[in-house]
């Protein structure tokens, strides 16, 4: 029983070549000790990582035969049974959000002095540890990495290998530097897997010590067919929109909350419309509506999630505007906003979009440093409203 995971690798959606390469590496005992799985949110990185862990630790070690092509001979591909004790316990980590929420709630019950020393770690199997970003900053922290280093030097207790799975690439500086110690000389029985939407967040020294496997996007048509099969309740117009907004990520498409996205997108449009109108000299310099909106983006984990949704909305809208300026309207994702995007694009230039992208990077950087989110958003919006300075 794989508890919400695909029952076999054949049921995993997309990226078959990358998956076969990893299965072959496990079967031949050549899985890298340090691995980055890169791809957009919802691409199935966490699902694949758990399946790989099951294939490494499975008590039965089943194998599939890849027939090969052309002059390439057939190869053995690692698989998992899904029912042994190791597989079952690893698979029970599939509902990661629920497990993290429970861990955070347990930490809140501790004394204040203990809370500061307690880090969130998920361990359903004694030899497989999952390290999520630690709330409220949602970064991998030094205490988590120190625990990994300590546990990595112990021999596996019930499985062939010890596996440490970092579910994000956002590390505090001290944590990233500490991780280098174990990446430089990993014990022979240890595998470290880092999931990254943007590998560029990781230190170059970390990336250089890891093999990287990238999970590509699925075609829009394939996502739409998946939605027809798995979410028949979604109307065709919404299905077409979700298929584009999911950016080729099957998991994101299946769990896409269109109402939450459109609410965040409305705020994103307010910021971009206000800035574009003022930058082009067509708008009212009164920022009151903007400041009232950004005031709702406060501190805490909920505020961070809301801000992340807003920034993603801004990013997708800017990408659509770029496509319209480039003369490729067929590539836009927010297809339901085409007329408004056309009007907005007429007021801006490539340089304006470039400045907006740099400004977004600064907001993300401020979030990592735990700056006040509403002030970061205000600064981004007001700076974008200034006339474009040509180089």
PADOSE-164630 format. One record per residue (C-alpha): x, y, z; residue number from 1. Coordinates in steps of 0.25 Angstrom, whole numbers. Layout:
- east,north,up,dodren
- X,Y,Z,NUM
...
END
This chain:
- east,north,up,dodren
- 0,0,0,1
- 7,13,-4,2
- -2,23,3,3
- -5,33,-8,4
- 7,30,-16,5
- 7,23,-30,6
- 7,8,-28,7
- 18,6,-38,8
- 28,15,-46,9
- 19,13,-58,10
- 8,21,-52,11
- 17,33,-49,12
- 13,44,-59,13
- 24,49,-69,14
- 39,50,-69,15
- 40,35,-72,16
- 55,37,-77,17
- 59,43,-64,18
- 52,33,-56,19
- 57,21,-63,20
- 71,27,-62,21
- 70,28,-47,22
- 64,14,-46,23
- 75,9,-54,24
- 85,16,-44,25
- 79,9,-32,26
- 78,-5,-39,27
- 93,-4,-42,28
- 97,2,-28,29
- 101,16,-35,30
- 91,25,-29,31
- 99,38,-26,32
- 101,40,-11,33
- 96,55,-13,34
- 85,58,-23,35
- 77,70,-26,36
- 63,68,-32,37
- 60,81,-39,38
- 46,85,-45,39
- 34,94,-43,40
- 25,93,-31,41
- 15,81,-34,42
- 24,74,-44,43
- 25,62,-34,44
- 38,64,-28,45
- 34,60,-14,46
- 26,48,-20,47
- 38,43,-28,48
- 47,45,-16,49
- 39,36,-7,50
- 38,26,-18,51
- 53,26,-20,52
- 55,24,-5,53
- 45,12,-6,54
- 53,6,-17,55
- 66,7,-9,56
- 60,2,4,57
- 50,-9,-1,58
- 52,-22,6,59
- 48,-30,-7,60
- 56,-22,-17,61
- 48,-25,-29,62
- 53,-21,-43,63
- 47,-18,-56,64
- 54,-20,-69,65
- 56,-9,-79,66
- 56,-15,-93,67
- 66,-4,-98,68
- 66,2,-112,69
- 75,1,-124,70
- 89,-4,-120,71
- 86,-2,-105,72
- 84,-15,-98,73
- 73,-17,-88,74
- 75,-12,-73,75
- 70,-15,-60,76
- 61,-4,-53,77
- 59,-3,-38,78
- 45,-4,-33,79
- 38,-5,-20,80
- 27,-15,-15,81
- 19,-5,-7,82
- 15,-14,4,83
- 28,-18,12,84
- 30,-11,25,85
- 41,-1,19,86
- 32,3,7,87
- 19,5,16,88
- 26,14,26,89
- 33,22,15,90
- 20,23,8,91
- 13,28,20,92
- 21,41,19,93
- 13,45,6,94
- 4,55,13,95
- 15,64,16,96
- 7,76,20,97
- -1,69,30,98
- 11,63,36,99
- 18,77,37,100
- 6,83,43,101
- 5,72,54,102
- 20,74,57,103
- 18,89,58,104
- 6,88,67,105
- 14,78,76,106
- 25,88,77,107
- 16,99,81,108
- 12,91,93,109
- 27,91,98,110
- 32,101,108,111
- 38,114,102,112
- 52,110,104,113
- 50,97,97,114
- 43,103,85,115
- 55,110,81,116
- 64,98,81,117
- 53,89,74,118
- 54,88,59,119
- 43,81,50,120
- 47,68,45,121
- 39,57,39,122
- 43,42,41,123
- 33,31,38,124
- 45,21,36,125
- 57,21,45,126
- 66,22,33,127
- 59,32,25,128
- 58,46,30,129
- 50,57,23,130
- 55,71,26,131
- 44,82,22,132
- 46,97,23,133
- 45,101,37,134
- 33,111,41,135
- 31,122,42,136
- 43,127,33,137
- 41,114,24,138
- 56,112,23,139
- 65,100,25,140
- 72,104,38,141
- 85,100,45,142
- 79,91,55,143
- 72,82,45,144
- 85,81,37,145
- 93,78,50,146
- 83,67,52,147
- 85,61,38,148
- 101,61,40,149
- 100,54,54,150
- 90,43,48,151
- 98,42,35,152
- 110,36,43,153
- 101,25,49,154
- 100,12,42,155
- 86,9,36,156
- 77,1,47,157
- 67,-6,38,158
- 69,-3,24,159
- 81,-3,14,160
- 83,12,14,161
- 81,24,21,162
- 73,35,13,163
- 72,50,16,164
- 62,57,8,165
- 62,73,8,166
- 48,77,2,167
- 53,91,-2,168
- 65,99,-6,169
- 64,111,3,170
- 75,109,14,171
- 79,119,24,172
- 94,123,22,173
- 99,115,33,174
- 91,103,30,175
- 96,103,15,176
- 110,104,20,177
- 109,93,30,178
- 102,84,19,179
- 115,85,11,180
- 122,77,22,181
- 114,65,19,182
- 114,67,4,183
- 129,67,3,184
- 131,53,9,185
- 117,46,10,186
- 117,33,17,187
- 116,21,8,188
- 102,17,13,189
- 96,31,12,190
- 88,38,1,191
- 84,52,2,192
- 73,57,-8,193
- 70,72,-9,194
- 57,77,-16,195
- 58,90,-23,196
- 49,99,-31,197
- 61,108,-34,198
- 74,101,-32,199
- 80,115,-33,200
- 76,117,-19,201
- 86,107,-14,202
- 101,111,-12,203
- 110,108,-24,204
- 118,99,-15,205
- 106,91,-12,206
- 102,90,-26,207
- 116,85,-30,208
- 115,74,-21,209
- 102,68,-25,210
- 97,62,-38,211
- 85,69,-43,212
- 73,63,-50,213
- 62,72,-56,214
- 48,69,-57,215
- 42,76,-69,216
- 28,81,-71,217
- 17,73,-78,218
- 10,78,-90,219
- -3,87,-88,220
- -11,76,-96,221
- -6,65,-87,222
- -10,73,-74,223
- -24,76,-80,224
- -26,61,-82,225
- -21,58,-68,226
- -31,68,-62,227
- -42,61,-71,228
- -39,48,-65,229
- -36,52,-50,230
- -44,65,-48,231
- -57,63,-57,232
- -64,73,-48,233
- -56,84,-54,234
- -63,92,-65,235
- -56,92,-79,236
- -52,107,-78,237
- -46,106,-64,238
- -39,93,-69,239
- -32,100,-80,240
- -28,111,-71,241
- -23,102,-60,242
- -15,94,-70,243
- -7,107,-74,244
- -6,112,-60,245
- 0,99,-55,246
- 12,101,-63,247
- 13,87,-68,248
- 13,81,-54,249
- 3,70,-52,250
- 2,70,-37,251
- 0,85,-37,252
- -11,84,-47,253
- -19,73,-40,254
- -18,81,-27,255
- -20,95,-33,256
- -29,104,-25,257
- -34,114,-35,258
- -42,122,-26,259
- -29,125,-17,260
- -21,128,-29,261
- -31,138,-35,262
- -32,145,-22,263
- -17,146,-21,264
- -16,150,-36,265
- -26,161,-34,266
- -17,168,-24,267
- -5,165,-34,268
- -13,172,-45,269
- -15,184,-35,270
- 0,186,-33,271
- 3,184,-47,272
- -8,193,-53,273
- -5,204,-43,274
- 10,204,-46,275
- 8,203,-61,276
- -2,215,-61,277
- 7,224,-52,278
- 20,220,-60,279
- 14,224,-73,280
- 8,237,-67,281
- -7,232,-68,282
- -10,229,-54,283
- -14,236,-41,284
- -2,237,-32,285
- -11,233,-20,286
- -5,220,-14,287
- -16,219,-3,288
- -24,207,-10,289
- -10,200,-12,290
- -6,202,3,291
- -19,197,8,292
- -17,184,0,293
- -3,181,4,294
- -6,184,19,295
- -13,170,18,296
- 0,163,16,297
- 5,162,30,298
- 15,153,38,299
- 13,138,41,300
- 13,126,32,301
- -1,129,27,302
- 4,143,22,303
- 16,136,16,304
- 7,127,8,305
- -2,138,4,306
- 10,147,-1,307
- 16,135,-8,308
- 3,133,-16,309
- 3,148,-19,310
- 17,148,-24,311
- 14,136,-33,312
- 2,143,-39,313
- 11,155,-42,314
- 21,146,-48,315
- 11,139,-57,316
- 5,152,-61,317
- 19,158,-65,318
- 22,146,-73,319
- 9,148,-81,320
- 12,162,-83,321
- 25,158,-88,322
- 19,148,-98,323
- 10,159,-103,324
- 21,169,-105,325
- 29,158,-112,326
- 17,155,-122,327
- 14,141,-116,328
- 0,142,-110,329
- -2,128,-112,330
- 7,125,-100,331
- 0,133,-90,332
- -5,126,-78,333
- -16,135,-72,334
- -24,133,-84,335
- -37,139,-77,336
- -30,153,-75,337
- -26,154,-90,338
- -33,168,-92,339
- -28,174,-79,340
- -14,169,-82,341
- -14,175,-96,342
- -17,188,-90,343
- -7,187,-79,344
- 4,183,-89,345
- 2,195,-97,346
- 6,204,-86,347
- 20,197,-83,348
- 33,193,-89,349
- 42,181,-89,350
- 51,190,-79,351
- 39,192,-70,352
- 37,177,-69,353
- 52,175,-66,354
- 51,185,-55,355
- 39,178,-49,356
- 46,164,-50,357
- 58,170,-42,358
- 48,176,-32,359
- 42,163,-30,360
- 55,157,-27,361
- 57,167,-16,362
- 44,164,-10,363
- 48,149,-9,364
- 61,153,-3,365
- 54,161,7,366
- 45,150,11,367
- 57,141,13,368
- 62,152,23,369
- 49,152,30,370
- 46,167,26,371
- 32,173,27,372
- 25,167,15,373
- 15,179,13,374
- 26,189,14,375
- 34,181,3,376
- 22,180,-6,377
- 20,195,-4,378
- 34,198,-8,379
- 33,189,-20,380
- 20,195,-25,381
- 25,210,-23,382
- 38,207,-29,383
- 31,201,-41,384
- 22,213,-43,385
- 34,222,-46,386
- 37,225,-60,387
- 46,215,-67,388
- 61,220,-67,389
- 67,215,-80,390
- 82,210,-79,391
END
